[in-house]
Amino acid sequence: MVTIDLITPLEDCARDVIEIDLLRPRWMRNAACRGQGFDPWFPPTEIGEEADFARRVCSGCHVRPECLDYALAAGIRHGLWGGLSAKERAALARSRRQPATADAGRRYACGR
C-alpha cells in the first residue's frame, strides 16, 4: 500500500515563510524591526506616532547602516529604512554624489 503524506495549509505556509526568510540578506534577519509588523515603517506620513516608534527602533538597531545602504542602493522610495524617510534618503544620496568642492581645488593645484 502506498501512503501519501498530505501537507496541511499551515505547514505549507510555514515552509514558505522559512524559505522567504532564508532568501533575505543576513542583516534583515538580525534587524531590530523583525517581527514588529510593517505599519510603523510604512506610515502614511513621515511624522507621527508610528514613524516615531520606527525611528526609535532603528536608532538602537545594530544593522542600521546595512539597512540604509540597502535602501540607497536599491533606490527604495517608500518607507523608513535605516531610520530615514524617503526624502531624507534622497537628500543623503545627493550629498554622497556631490564631490567636496574644497578638496577639488587642492587636487588640481600645481605646487601652490
C-alpha positions in Angstrom: 0.0 0.0 0.0 1.2 3.5 -0.9 0.8 6.2 1.7 0.7 9.9 0.7 1.7 12.5 3.3 -0.6 15.4 3.0 0.7 18.8 3.9 -1.7 21.0 5.7 -2.0 24.6 4.5 -0.4 25.7 7.8 2.6 23.6 7.2 2.8 24.8 3.6 2.6 28.4 4.8 5.3 27.9 7.4 7.6 26.4 4.8 7.1 29.4 2.5 7.9 31.8 5.4 11.0 29.9 6.2 12.2 29.8 2.6 11.4 33.5 2.1 13.3 34.3 5.3 16.4 32.4 4.2 16.4 34.4 0.9 16.7 37.7 2.8 20.1 39.2 3.5 21.6 38.2 6.8 21.3 41.8 8.2 17.5 41.6 7.7 17.3 38.5 9.8 19.1 40.3 12.6 17.3 43.6 12.4 15.6 45.1 15.5 12.4 45.6 13.5 12.0 42.0 12.7 8.7 40.7 13.9 7.4 44.3 14.7 5.0 44.4 11.7 5.1 46.7 8.7 2.9 49.6 9.6 5.4 51.7 11.6 7.9 51.5 8.8 5.5 52.4 6.1 3.4 55.1 7.8 1.0 57.4 5.8 3.2 60.4 6.8 6.8 60.8 7.9 5.7 62.3 11.2 3.5 60.9 13.9 3.5 58.1 16.5 4.1 55.2 14.0 7.1 56.9 12.4 8.5 58.0 15.8 8.2 54.4 17.0 10.0 53.1 13.9 12.8 55.7 14.3 13.3 54.7 17.9 13.6 51.0 17.0 16.0 51.9 14.2 18.1 54.2 16.4 19.1 51.2 18.6 19.5 48.7 15.8 23.0 47.3 15.2 22.3 46.6 11.4 21.1 50.2 10.7 24.0 51.0 8.4 23.4 47.9 6.3 19.6 48.7 6.1 20.3 52.3 5.0 22.8 51.2 2.4 20.4 48.6 1.1 17.6 51.2 0.6 20.0 53.6 -1.0 21.5 51.0 -3.4 18.1 49.7 -4.3 16.6 53.2 -4.8 13.7 52.4 -2.4 11.4 55.4 -2.4 8.9 54.4 0.3 9.0 53.8 4.0 11.6 54.2 6.7 14.8 52.4 6.2 17.8 52.8 8.4 15.7 55.3 10.4 15.5 57.7 7.4 12.4 58.6 5.4 12.4 58.6 1.6 13.1 62.3 1.5 15.9 62.1 4.0 17.5 59.2 2.0 17.2 61.2 -1.3 19.0 64.1 0.3 21.7 61.8 1.7 22.1 60.2 -1.7 22.5 63.6 -3.3 25.1 64.7 -0.8 27.1 61.5 -1.3 27.2 62.1 -5.1 28.4 65.7 -4.8 32.2 66.0 -4.8 33.7 68.0 -2.0 34.5 71.4 -3.5 37.3 72.2 -1.1 39.2 69.0 -2.0 38.7 69.6 -5.7 40.6 72.8 -5.6 43.6 71.2 -3.8 43.6 68.2 -6.0 44.3 70.3 -9.1 46.7 72.9 -7.6 50.1 72.7 -9.2 52.7 73.1 -6.5 50.9 76.0 -4.8 
